[in-house]
């Protein structure tokens, strides 16, 4: 769905996608997507556009101010929507971009730490984030997980069967790779913790680290380089793409 409020605001100021893009320093195609499919720009870009058009950012993109993500996660969720590619390593869980609704709900409900209403809000937001994989020019996604992710039960057996079927099917898509590190492999560098590396259209790289309390965005070049080296290490441990999908399907049969 297009952004008609933005379209009217631009018309009032005599701005086109091309002129607006030039003023805020983005590609004209990016500005065009704000109009055509309602894409929400980066926070700093929203502010710049709002100033040019003489409107409030919340008026132009109200959805950005109604996000159901946890507050500390919002900057990453917004950046994720603009990323050209994402590389994600996860030793314990299926990454959020590949979770089914049932799996996400089971993860968030574990331990009763979140109220049911909050669980449902975060689940809805997580599923909404996954639309980035279906956009016209989809993000390139490479995920590396440990085999234990496939074998540790989250929810009931039907939840796991559904999740692994979804993981295998998504891993067959041209722009998605899901690779598995076999359980028999010894300790490797990735087991120190999960991490995500995002490359933006301009080539800039940003990373995301998660822990028990909240996530952290990382932009320091030295830290990005260190995580890049760790990525090379974990991918070196993983099975090739096709063999990984075969293993996922094999393990899925154990949950049915």
Secondary structure by P-SEA (a helix, b strand, c coil): cccaaaaaaaaaacccaaaaaaaacccaaaaaaaccccccccaaaaaaaaaaacccccccccccccccccccaaaaaaaaaaccbbbbbbccccccccccaaaaaaaaaccccccaaaaaaaaaaaaaaacccccccccbbbbbbcccccccccccaaaaaaaaaaaaaaaacccbbbbbccccccccccccccbbbbbccccbbbbbbbcccbbbbbccaaaaaaaaaaaaaaaaacccaaaaaaaaaaaaaaac
